[in-house]
Amino acid sequence: MFDFLASVGFFGWIAQLIKSYYTKHKQRKKLEDQLPSIIQSIQEIQGVVDSLKTGEIEALHSDLDELGAIIDEQGYQTEQQCNRLNQIYNTYHNLGGNGSGTKLYEQVSKLPIKSKEN
C-alpha cells in the first residue's frame, strides 16, 4: 500500500512521511521496551565495577602498609621506594582511598631519601 501511494505525487510524499513516522515509532517502542533490561545490565556492571574498585583500594592499602613498614624500619627511603610509594598512593587516592592510607603515606614520605649503599 505504501509503495502505491509513494508513486502518486503529493499522496506519495504523505505516505512516505507516514511510513517514516511508523518506522521510527516502531524502533522507538522497541528501544523503550528494552530500556529496563539495559538499565538492569548497567546496574549489574556498576556493581561489579564498585566491587573491583573496593578490592583494588584494599590491595593498594596493603601495598602501602607493606612498603611503608619497610621504609619505616629502614628509617629512610630509596629513590625507587619513593617512586613506588608515590605510584601506589596516587592510584589509591584517585580511586577514593580513605584517610588511613593518606596518614601512612604522609608519615613515611617525610623520611629522607638516600641511596641504599649509604
C-alpha positions, 0 to 999 in steps of 0.5 A: 500500500505504501509503495502505491501511494509513494508513486502518486505525487503529493499522496506519495510524499504523505505516505512516505512521511507516514511510513517514516513516522511508523518506522521510527515509532516502531524502533522507538517502542522497541528501544523503550521496551528494552530500556529496563533490561539495559538499565538492569545490565548497567546496574549489574556492571556498576556493581561489579565495577564498585566491587573491583574498585573496593578490592583494588583500594584494599590491595593498594592499602596493603601495598602501602602498609607493606612498603611503608613498614619497610621504609619505616624500619629502614628509617629512610627511603630509596629513590625507587621506594619513593617512586613506588610509594608515590605510584601506589598512593596516587592510584589509591587516592584517585580511586577514593582511598580513605584517610588511613592510607593518606596518614601512612603515606604522609608519615613515611614520605617525610623520611629522607631519601638516600641511596641504599649503599649509604 
